Amino acid sequence: MDLLPIIIGVIVVLAVCYFLFVTVMKKKTPKKITHSTIDIEQLVKALGGKENIVSSSHSPSKLSVILNDNGKADIESIKALGASGIVENKDSLALIFGKASEAIDQDLKSYIG
């Protein structure tokens, strides 16, 4: 019966080690990072530069960008980056990028700060 305390001690030590390992691994697991499929720097240039972009938002299929001056946007360059359509409004553009719109919006916001 002298073995029973040793076995219980080993089980407790293994349980503590497992708990610590799982806790450390959860902290080190990186969050999901989504990267868009287009060159964000080129998109910003095509939109007239960082200073021309007021804000952006997205829906499931489009990226909406409010600009200071729509005249600075290069529509052909935006289409060349993969936009299947562009709707111009008074002070904004709706860029149709399909399912990639959310990732592009996140990357755009990260790029322009």
KEROSE-66060 format. One record per atom (N, C-alpha, C): residue number from 1; chain; atom name; z, x, y. Coordinates in Angstrom, 3 decimals, padded with zeros to 6 digits. Layout:
<nodes>
NODE  k  c  a  zz  xx  yy
NODE  NUM  A  CA  Z  X  Y .
...
</nodes>
This chain:
<nodes>
NODE  k  c  a  zz  xx  yy
NODE  1  A  N  000.000  000.804  -001.198 .
NODE  1  A  CA  000.000  000.000  000.000 .
NODE  1  A  C  000.000  000.851  001.267 .
NODE  2  A  N  000.025  002.144  001.147 .
NODE  2  A  CA  -000.042  003.015  002.317 .
NODE  2  A  C  -001.436  003.056  002.921 .
NODE  3  A  N  -002.415  002.578  002.171 .
NODE  3  A  CA  -003.792  002.573  002.645 .
NODE  3  A  C  -004.079  001.422  003.611 .
NODE  4  A  N  -003.367  000.343  003.519 .
NODE  4  A  CA  -003.616  -000.841  004.337 .
NODE  4  A  C  -003.524  -000.558  005.838 .
NODE  5  A  N  -002.487  000.130  006.344 .
NODE  5  A  CA  -002.440  000.430  007.790 .
NODE  5  A  C  -003.596  001.334  008.236 .
NODE  6  A  N  -004.009  002.236  007.385 .
NODE  6  A  CA  -005.133  003.122  007.733 .
NODE  6  A  C  -006.428  002.318  007.834 .
NODE  7  A  N  -006.670  001.421  006.901 .
NODE  7  A  CA  -007.877  000.584  006.917 .
NODE  7  A  C  -007.874  -000.318  008.156 .
NODE  8  A  N  -006.755  -000.921  008.460 .
NODE  8  A  CA  -006.655  -001.775  009.662 .
NODE  8  A  C  -006.895  -000.941  010.917 .
NODE  9  A  N  -006.340  000.261  010.970 .
NODE  9  A  CA  -006.545  001.152  012.118 .
NODE  9  A  C  -008.010  001.525  012.295 .
NODE  10  A  N  -008.690  001.837  011.190 .
NODE  10  A  CA  -010.115  002.186  011.249 .
NODE  10  A  C  -010.928  000.983  011.735 .
NODE  11  A  N  -010.619  -000.197  011.248 .
NODE  11  A  CA  -011.332  -001.411  011.677 .
NODE  11  A  C  -011.129  -001.659  013.167 .
NODE  12  A  N  -009.909  -001.488  013.649 .
NODE  12  A  CA  -009.627  -001.688  015.080 .
NODE  12  A  C  -010.390  -000.660  015.916 .
NODE  13  A  N  -010.382  000.600  015.486 .
NODE  13  A  CA  -011.102  001.646  016.226 .
NODE  13  A  C  -012.602  001.353  016.248 .
NODE  14  A  N  -013.163  000.949  015.125 .
NODE  14  A  CA  -014.591  000.615  015.085 .
NODE  14  A  C  -014.911  -000.583  015.971 .
NODE  15  A  N  -014.051  -001.580  015.996 .
NODE  15  A  CA  -014.264  -002.754  016.837 .
NODE  15  A  C  -014.242  -002.373  018.314 .
NODE  16  A  N  -013.296  -001.519  018.696 .
NODE  16  A  CA  -013.217  -001.068  020.091 .
NODE  16  A  C  -014.461  -000.255  020.456 .
NODE  17  A  N  -014.877  000.637  019.570 .
NODE  17  A  CA  -016.089  001.438  019.829 .
NODE  17  A  C  -017.312  000.539  019.982 .
NODE  18  A  N  -017.437  -000.454  019.116 .
NODE  18  A  CA  -018.565  -001.375  019.206 .
NODE  18  A  C  -018.540  -002.126  020.535 .
NODE  19  A  N  -017.376  -002.627  020.929 .
NODE  19  A  CA  -017.242  -003.357  022.192 .
NODE  19  A  C  -017.642  -002.476  023.381 .
NODE  20  A  N  -017.156  -001.234  023.389 .
NODE  20  A  CA  -017.506  -000.320  024.479 .
NODE  20  A  C  -018.996  000.000  024.490 .
NODE  21  A  N  -019.585  000.201  023.324 .
NODE  21  A  CA  -021.013  000.485  023.227 .
NODE  21  A  C  -021.843  -000.673  023.778 .
NODE  22  A  N  -021.517  -001.886  023.370 .
NODE  22  A  CA  -022.253  -003.066  023.834 .
NODE  22  A  C  -022.098  -003.225  025.342 .
NODE  23  A  N  -020.900  -003.017  025.862 .
NODE  23  A  CA  -020.656  -003.140  027.301 .
NODE  23  A  C  -021.464  -002.114  028.088 .
NODE  24  A  N  -021.478  -000.868  027.631 .
NODE  24  A  CA  -022.223  000.189  028.316 .
NODE  24  A  C  -023.718  -000.080  028.251 .
NODE  25  A  N  -024.219  -000.535  027.114 .
NODE  25  A  CA  -025.646  -000.797  026.963 .
NODE  25  A  C  -026.105  -001.947  027.863 .
NODE  26  A  N  -025.275  -002.946  028.053 .
NODE  26  A  CA  -025.649  -004.056  028.935 .
NODE  26  A  C  -025.798  -003.568  030.362 .
NODE  27  A  N  -024.952  -002.657  030.783 .
NODE  27  A  CA  -025.024  -002.136  032.149 .
NODE  27  A  C  -026.234  -001.239  032.342 .
NODE  28  A  N  -026.649  -000.534  031.293 .
NODE  28  A  CA  -027.767  000.398  031.414 .
NODE  28  A  C  -029.112  -000.252  031.163 .
NODE  29  A  N  -029.137  -001.463  030.638 .
NODE  29  A  CA  -030.400  -002.135  030.372 .
NODE  29  A  C  -031.023  -002.515  031.716 .
NODE  30  A  N  -032.205  -001.992  032.014 .
NODE  30  A  CA  -032.810  -002.306  033.308 .
NODE  30  A  C  -033.235  -003.770  033.379 .
NODE  31  A  N  -033.174  -004.291  034.593 .
NODE  31  A  CA  -033.645  -005.654  034.800 .
NODE  31  A  C  -035.158  -005.683  034.645 .
NODE  32  A  N  -035.653  -006.846  034.311 .
NODE  32  A  CA  -037.094  -006.990  034.138 .
NODE  32  A  C  -037.787  -006.730  035.479 .
NODE  33  A  N  -038.684  -005.790  035.470 .
NODE  33  A  CA  -039.433  -005.453  036.672 .
NODE  33  A  C  -040.858  -005.943  036.484 .
NODE  34  A  N  -041.284  -006.751  037.411 .
NODE  34  A  CA  -042.630  -007.297  037.331 .
NODE  34  A  C  -043.522  -006.528  038.296 .
NODE  35  A  N  -044.602  -006.061  037.776 .
NODE  35  A  CA  -045.571  -005.371  038.631 .
NODE  35  A  C  -046.862  -006.177  038.643 .
NODE  36  A  N  -047.397  -006.303  039.813 .
NODE  36  A  CA  -048.653  -007.040  039.930 .
NODE  36  A  C  -049.803  -006.209  039.386 .
NODE  37  A  N  -050.906  -006.863  039.208 .
NODE  37  A  CA  -052.079  -006.210  038.628 .
NODE  37  A  C  -053.022  -005.664  039.695 .
NODE  38  A  N  -052.642  -005.798  040.955 .
NODE  38  A  CA  -053.517  -005.306  042.024 .
NODE  38  A  C  -052.823  -004.203  042.806 .
NODE  39  A  N  -053.579  -003.488  043.584 .
NODE  39  A  CA  -053.058  -002.427  044.441 .
NODE  39  A  C  -052.474  -003.064  045.703 .
NODE  40  A  N  -051.152  -003.102  045.789 .
NODE  40  A  CA  -050.477  -003.764  046.904 .
NODE  40  A  C  -050.790  -003.068  048.224 .
NODE  41  A  N  -050.894  -001.766  048.215 .
NODE  41  A  CA  -051.216  -001.034  049.443 .
NODE  41  A  C  -052.581  -001.479  049.988 .
NODE  42  A  N  -053.559  -001.643  049.106 .
NODE  42  A  CA  -054.884  -002.106  049.530 .
NODE  42  A  C  -054.820  -003.547  050.043 .
NODE  43  A  N  -053.991  -004.386  049.408 .
NODE  43  A  CA  -053.839  -005.766  049.875 .
NODE  43  A  C  -053.248  -005.800  051.279 .
NODE  44  A  N  -052.243  -004.980  051.514 .
NODE  44  A  CA  -051.620  -004.930  052.850 .
NODE  44  A  C  -052.640  -004.478  053.883 .
NODE  45  A  N  -053.438  -003.466  053.547 .
NODE  45  A  CA  -054.496  -003.021  054.473 .
NODE  45  A  C  -055.482  -004.155  054.744 .
NODE  46  A  N  -055.863  -004.873  053.690 .
NODE  46  A  CA  -056.822  -005.970  053.842 .
NODE  46  A  C  -056.247  -007.127  054.657 .
NODE  47  A  N  -054.925  -007.243  054.661 .
NODE  47  A  CA  -054.282  -008.298  055.455 .
NODE  47  A  C  -054.022  -007.857  056.889 .
NODE  48  A  N  -054.424  -006.663  057.244 .
NODE  48  A  CA  -054.277  -006.187  058.620 .
NODE  48  A  C  -053.093  -005.272  058.840 .
NODE  49  A  N  -052.453  -004.827  057.768 .
NODE  49  A  CA  -051.322  -003.906  057.877 .
NODE  49  A  C  -049.980  -004.610  057.843 .
NODE  50  A  N  -048.935  -003.815  057.637 .
NODE  50  A  CA  -047.574  -004.357  057.543 .
NODE  50  A  C  -047.180  -005.166  058.780 .
NODE  51  A  N  -047.540  -004.644  059.933 .
NODE  51  A  CA  -047.134  -005.294  061.185 .
NODE  51  A  C  -047.818  -006.646  061.392 .
NODE  52  A  N  -048.886  -006.912  060.678 .
NODE  52  A  CA  -049.601  -008.181  060.813 .
NODE  52  A  C  -049.036  -009.261  059.885 .
NODE  53  A  N  -048.245  -008.869  058.889 .
NODE  53  A  CA  -047.705  -009.824  057.915 .
NODE  53  A  C  -046.346  -010.323  058.383 .
NODE  54  A  N  -046.241  -011.626  058.600 .
NODE  54  A  CA  -044.978  -012.243  059.027 .
NODE  54  A  C  -044.124  -012.560  057.803 .
NODE  55  A  N  -044.720  -013.235  056.815 .
NODE  55  A  CA  -043.998  -013.592  055.589 .
NODE  55  A  C  -044.994  -013.970  054.501 .
NODE  56  A  N  -044.455  -014.098  053.287 .
NODE  56  A  CA  -045.294  -014.530  052.167 .
NODE  56  A  C  -044.469  -015.419  051.245 .
NODE  57  A  N  -045.169  -016.246  050.504 .
NODE  57  A  CA  -044.540  -017.108  049.500 .
NODE  57  A  C  -045.581  -017.358  048.413 .
NODE  58  A  N  -045.139  -017.957  047.327 .
NODE  58  A  CA  -046.089  -018.195  046.236 .
NODE  58  A  C  -045.835  -019.536  045.572 .
NODE  59  A  N  -046.867  -020.013  044.932 .
NODE  59  A  CA  -046.780  -021.170  044.046 .
NODE  59  A  C  -047.353  -020.681  042.716 .
NODE  60  A  N  -047.412  -021.521  041.703 .
NODE  60  A  CA  -047.901  -021.017  040.408 .
NODE  60  A  C  -049.282  -020.363  040.432 .
NODE  61  A  N  -050.137  -020.725  041.378 .
NODE  61  A  CA  -051.481  -020.150  041.348 .
NODE  61  A  C  -051.933  -019.490  042.645 .
NODE  62  A  N  -051.138  -019.582  043.698 .
NODE  62  A  CA  -051.604  -018.992  044.956 .
NODE  62  A  C  -050.503  -018.241  045.675 .
NODE  63  A  N  -050.943  -017.305  046.480 .
NODE  63  A  CA  -050.078  -016.523  047.347 .
NODE  63  A  C  -050.379  -016.961  048.772 .
NODE  64  A  N  -049.361  -017.411  049.486 .
NODE  64  A  CA  -049.536  -017.817  050.881 .
NODE  64  A  C  -048.956  -016.738  051.779 .
NODE  65  A  N  -049.731  -016.318  052.761 .
NODE  65  A  CA  -049.309  -015.251  053.661 .
NODE  65  A  C  -049.472  -015.727  055.097 .
NODE  66  A  N  -048.375  -015.661  055.865 .
NODE  66  A  CA  -048.439  -015.994  057.291 .
NODE  66  A  C  -048.666  -014.695  058.044 .
NODE  67  A  N  -049.670  -014.709  058.914 .
NODE  67  A  CA  -050.069  -013.509  059.640 .
NODE  67  A  C  -049.911  -013.690  061.138 .
NODE  68  A  N  -049.742  -012.593  061.844 .
NODE  68  A  CA  -049.724  -012.631  063.303 .
NODE  68  A  C  -051.123  -012.924  063.835 .
NODE  69  A  N  -052.138  -012.326  063.197 .
NODE  69  A  CA  -053.521  -012.473  063.644 .
NODE  69  A  C  -054.441  -012.544  062.425 .
NODE  70  A  N  -054.959  -013.741  062.136 .
NODE  70  A  CA  -055.874  -013.902  060.999 .
NODE  70  A  C  -057.142  -013.072  061.153 .
NODE  71  A  N  -057.524  -012.767  062.381 .
NODE  71  A  CA  -058.743  -012.012  062.632 .
NODE  71  A  C  -058.700  -010.599  062.073 .
NODE  72  A  N  -057.498  -010.072  061.845 .
NODE  72  A  CA  -057.367  -008.720  061.312 .
NODE  72  A  C  -057.552  -008.668  059.800 .
NODE  73  A  N  -057.531  -009.814  059.140 .
NODE  73  A  CA  -057.665  -009.850  057.681 .
NODE  73  A  C  -059.111  -009.615  057.258 .
NODE  74  A  N  -059.297  -008.809  056.231 .
NODE  74  A  CA  -060.613  -008.506  055.683 .
NODE  74  A  C  -060.799  -009.333  054.403 .
NODE  75  A  N  -061.438  -010.480  054.550 .
NODE  75  A  CA  -061.595  -011.441  053.462 .
NODE  75  A  C  -062.340  -010.838  052.267 .
NODE  76  A  N  -063.377  -010.091  052.515 .
NODE  76  A  CA  -064.163  -009.500  051.428 .
NODE  76  A  C  -063.333  -008.498  050.624 .
NODE  77  A  N  -062.494  -007.735  051.298 .
NODE  77  A  CA  -061.642  -006.774  050.588 .
NODE  77  A  C  -060.615  -007.502  049.729 .
NODE  78  A  N  -060.098  -008.612  050.227 .
NODE  78  A  CA  -059.131  -009.398  049.452 .
NODE  78  A  C  -059.802  -009.963  048.204 .
NODE  79  A  N  -061.023  -010.457  048.366 .
NODE  79  A  CA  -061.759  -010.972  047.203 .
NODE  79  A  C  -062.035  -009.861  046.196 .
NODE  80  A  N  -062.329  -008.665  046.700 .
NODE  80  A  CA  -062.591  -007.528  045.817 .
NODE  80  A  C  -061.347  -007.126  045.018 .
NODE  81  A  N  -060.168  -007.453  045.537 .
NODE  81  A  CA  -058.919  -007.157  044.830 .
NODE  81  A  C  -058.625  -008.172  043.727 .
NODE  82  A  N  -059.400  -009.255  043.688 .
NODE  82  A  CA  -059.230  -010.207  042.594 .
NODE  82  A  C  -058.928  -011.637  042.982 .
NODE  83  A  N  -058.895  -011.927  044.272 .
NODE  83  A  CA  -058.650  -013.310  044.693 .
NODE  83  A  C  -059.869  -014.154  044.349 .
NODE  84  A  N  -059.641  -015.231  043.610 .
NODE  84  A  CA  -060.772  -016.080  043.227 .
NODE  84  A  C  -061.152  -017.046  044.333 .
NODE  85  A  N  -060.294  -017.166  045.320 .
NODE  85  A  CA  -060.588  -018.015  046.465 .
NODE  85  A  C  -059.608  -017.741  047.586 .
NODE  86  A  N  -060.029  -018.054  048.807 .
NODE  86  A  CA  -059.183  -017.850  049.981 .
NODE  86  A  C  -059.351  -019.052  050.892 .
NODE  87  A  N  -058.236  -019.630  051.301 .
NODE  87  A  CA  -058.254  -020.753  052.240 .
NODE  87  A  C  -057.626  -020.257  053.532 .
NODE  88  A  N  -058.397  -020.309  054.606 .
NODE  88  A  CA  -057.913  -019.837  055.902 .
NODE  88  A  C  -057.373  -020.998  056.712 .
NODE  89  A  N  -056.171  -020.835  057.228 .
NODE  89  A  CA  -055.574  -021.793  058.141 .
NODE  89  A  C  -055.409  -021.128  059.490 .
NODE  90  A  N  -054.792  -021.830  060.429 .
NODE  90  A  CA  -054.639  -021.307  061.782 .
NODE  90  A  C  -053.940  -019.950  061.815 .
NODE  91  A  N  -052.795  -019.852  061.146 .
NODE  91  A  CA  -052.029  -018.609  061.181 .
NODE  91  A  C  -051.661  -018.098  059.791 .
NODE  92  A  N  -052.361  -018.569  058.769 .
NODE  92  A  CA  -052.026  -018.138  057.413 .
NODE  92  A  C  -053.253  -018.115  056.521 .
NODE  93  A  N  -053.066  -017.464  055.375 .
NODE  93  A  CA  -054.099  -017.430  054.347 .
NODE  93  A  C  -053.467  -017.867  053.033 .
NODE  94  A  N  -054.184  -018.648  052.264 .
NODE  94  A  CA  -053.785  -018.986  050.900 .
NODE  94  A  C  -054.732  -018.233  049.985 .
NODE  95  A  N  -054.184  -017.314  049.207 .
NODE  95  A  CA  -054.983  -016.453  048.341 .
NODE  95  A  C  -054.791  -016.902  046.897 .
NODE  96  A  N  -055.861  -017.266  046.237 .
NODE  96  A  CA  -055.781  -017.762  044.865 .
NODE  96  A  C  -055.861  -016.562  043.909 .
NODE  97  A  N  -054.711  -016.237  043.308 .
NODE  97  A  CA  -054.636  -015.140  042.346 .
NODE  97  A  C  -054.232  -015.631  040.956 .
NODE  98  A  N  -054.079  -016.920  040.787 .
NODE  98  A  CA  -053.693  -017.463  039.490 .
NODE  98  A  C  -052.261  -017.113  039.132 .
NODE  99  A  N  -052.028  -016.898  037.847 .
NODE  99  A  CA  -050.670  -016.648  037.345 .
NODE  99  A  C  -050.047  -015.376  037.908 .
NODE  100  A  N  -050.836  -014.476  038.426 .
NODE  100  A  CA  -050.320  -013.220  038.969 .
NODE  100  A  C  -049.711  -013.386  040.359 .
NODE  101  A  N  -049.817  -014.564  040.945 .
NODE  101  A  CA  -049.365  -014.786  042.323 .
NODE  101  A  C  -047.896  -014.446  042.525 .
NODE  102  A  N  -047.044  -014.826  041.593 .
NODE  102  A  CA  -045.609  -014.544  041.741 .
NODE  102  A  C  -045.339  -013.044  041.752 .
NODE  103  A  N  -045.938  -012.316  040.825 .
NODE  103  A  CA  -045.747  -010.865  040.760 .
NODE  103  A  C  -046.295  -010.189  042.006 .
NODE  104  A  N  -047.429  -010.641  042.481 .
NODE  104  A  CA  -048.021  -010.065  043.695 .
NODE  104  A  C  -047.110  -010.322  044.888 .
NODE  105  A  N  -046.569  -011.544  044.982 .
NODE  105  A  CA  -045.658  -011.881  046.077 .
NODE  105  A  C  -044.411  -010.991  046.037 .
NODE  106  A  N  -043.837  -010.789  044.872 .
NODE  106  A  CA  -042.643  -009.936  044.751 .
NODE  106  A  C  -042.958  -008.506  045.153 .
NODE  107  A  N  -044.079  -007.989  044.684 .
NODE  107  A  CA  -044.463  -006.619  045.027 .
NODE  107  A  C  -044.797  -006.485  046.514 .
NODE  108  A  N  -045.432  -007.502  047.069 .
NODE  108  A  CA  -045.773  -007.487  048.497 .
NODE  108  A  C  -044.491  -007.454  049.340 .
NODE  109  A  N  -043.527  -008.293  048.986 .
NODE  109  A  CA  -042.261  -008.321  049.722 .
NODE  109  A  C  -041.526  -006.989  049.602 .
NODE  110  A  N  -041.560  -006.379  048.433 .
NODE  110  A  CA  -040.925  -005.073  048.249 .
NODE  110  A  C  -041.628  -004.020  049.087 .
NODE  111  A  N  -042.943  -004.089  049.143 .
NODE  111  A  CA  -043.726  -003.072  049.872 .
NODE  111  A  C  -043.507  -003.155  051.376 .
NODE  112  A  N  -043.500  -004.379  051.918 .
NODE  112  A  CA  -043.376  -004.515  053.383 .
NODE  112  A  C  -041.925  -004.500  053.845 .
NODE  113  A  N  -041.010  -004.563  052.889 .
NODE  113  A  CA  -039.582  -004.458  053.215 .
NODE  113  A  C  -039.044  -005.702  053.717 .
</nodes>
